[in-house]
Amino acid sequence: MPDVDRLWATIPISEDNAEGATEIWMRYELGAHATTHHKLNRLTAEGRIKRISRLMPNGGEVHLYYRAE
């Protein structure tokens, strides 16, 4: 299975289960964190997954990823 397809299968289904890139990367266990983040952005740009942003209490922002199936 190609890396991108394996990553896609690792992404949680539904917005309620959305996870950050770090959580997905820890489960995916392939390559560097930056590489996984790049692949997540690519899947988002292709429309295969969704990305939402949430404000953090400390003033930062986190991106969460999920599949819409």
DOMIGU-336411 format. One record per residue: residue in one letter; y, x, z of N, C-alpha, C in turn. Coordinates in steps of 0.001 Angstrom, whole numbers, padded with zeros to 6 digits, always signed. Each point is the difference from the previous one (the first is absolute). Example, Ala and Ser with C-alpha at 12.3 -4.5 7.8 and 13.67 -1.06 7.14 Angstrom:
a-005690+013190+007800+001190-000890+000000+001200+000900+000000;s+001050-000350-000720+001190+000820+000060+001090-000770+000730;
// end
This chain:
m-001176+000861+000000+001176-000861+000000+001233+000903+000000;p+000930-000218-000934+001233+000801-000016+000786-000151+001308;d+000756+001038+000330+000752+000020+001257+000913-001203+000177;v+000713-000387-001048+000945-001116+000127-000743-001297+000280;d-001148-000189-000631-000793-001207+000251-000574+000002+001413;r-000405+001167+000455-000511+000107+001376+001114-000305+001002;l+001198+000509-000267+001147-000284+000860+000305-001492-000025;w+000018-000610-001185+000297-001425-000130-000957-000828+000852;a-001266+000368+000006-001004-000734+000778+000219+000158+001502;t+000726+001029+000415+000268+000272+001414+001192-000797+000532;i+000859-000461-000882+001221-000697+000408-000352-001395+000509;p+000556-000375+001158-000339-001314+000578+000478-001168-000869;i-000694-001106+000144+000324-001217-000739+000869-000887+000878;s+001066-000521-000539+000965-000939+000575+001129+000713+000756;e+001152-000603-000067+001198+000550+000646-000181+000100+001510;d-000746-000913+000587-000239+000036+001445-000752+001255+000445;n-000762+000588-000902-000791+001192+000313+000609+001285-000544;a+001202-000075-000559+000642+001162-000626+000041+001193+000952;e-000182+001204-000574-000007+001224+000785+000917+001037-000637;g+000426+000937+000824+000815+001101-000471-000837+001033-000731;a+000679+000892-000714-000682+001030-000783-000871+000898+000873;t+000438+000297+001223-000773+000890+000874-001333-000622+000382;e-000010-001279+000345-001243-000669+000366-000970-000047-001179;i+000531-000288-001179-000835-000039-001196-000539+001396-000299;w+000853+001012+000098-000404+001381-000264-001115+000443+000950;m+000099-000367+001264-001020+000402+000974-001370-000598-000354;r-000028-001218-000522-001255-000625-000402-000482+000528-001350;y+000926+000274-000887-000293+000442-001364-000636+001386-000020;e+000494+000901+000831-000570+001342+000182-000208+000768-001297;l+001005+000022-000849-000091+000773-001225+001379+000536-000345;g+000144+001311+000036+001264+000626-000376+001028-000018+001108;a+001152+000489-000344+001107+000114+000941+000683-001347+000200;h+000690-000139+001115+000740-001228+000298+001000-000301-001114;a+000711+001011-000474+001001-000200-001051-000646-000513-001290;t-001194+000479-000315-000704-000449-001195-000371-001470+000120;t-000483-000407+001155-000340-001406+000228+001244-000869-000112;h+001100+000455+000587+001256-000750-000074+000443-000154-001459;h-000116+001057-000780+000350-000049-001424-000868-001023-000735;k-001305+000002+000295-000913-000949-000643+000307-001433+000408;l+000386-000201+001262+000393-001345+000443+001237-000472-000769;n+000961+000880-000183+001201-000361-000762-000347-000307-001455;r-000942+000747-000562-000434-000242-001379-000670-001374-000115;l-000894-000312+000935-000662-001308-000012+001014-001133+000162;t+001036+000237+000797+001058-001000+000177+000768-000196-001309;a+000364+001102-000645+000747-000072-001261-000809-000701-001093;e-001313+000185+000014-000878-000651-000979-000243-001465+000329;g+000424-000443+001187-000183-001389+000394-001376-000311+000565;r-000803+001033+000279-001352-000224+000527-000007-000285+001493;i+001032+000459+000710+000136-000271+001432+001453-000374+000286;k+000239-000487+001196+001347-000388+000437+000469+000944+001102;r+001318+000189+000086+000596+000807+001066+001117-000816+000641;i-000011-000027+001325+001068-000656+000743+000620+001029+000947;s+001241-000225+000348+000697+000897+000926+000280-000743+001295;r-000149+000697+001095+000292-000556+001328+000909+000974+000732;l+001009-000552+000655+000886+000826+000817-000694+000368+001295;m+000175+001227+000420-000580+000489+001246+001030-000164+001122;p-000445-000178+001225+000922-000164+001128+000956+001189+000180;n-000446+001196-000394+000839+001187+000173+000977+000208-001152;g+000063-000947-000930+000954+000074-001093-000591+000476-001312;g-001244+000435-000016-000636+000441-001238-000583-001173-000764;e-000724+000322-001038-000629-001013-000833-001402+000480-000352;v-000946-000917-000075-001372+000342-000373-000403-000883-001186;h-000750+000590-000929-000530-000744-001144-001462-000316+000305;l-000364-001246-000213-001371-000467+000198-000564-000442-001334;y-001286+000259-000190-000658-000285-001287-001148-000984+000216;y-000212-000853-001019-001112-000959+000042-000346-000466-001398;r-001194-000547-000130-000418-000632-001249+000211-001495+000142;a+000348-000651-001090+000314-001427+000037-001207-000888-000244;e-001181+000551-000154-001182-000823-000321-000389-000907+001119;
// end
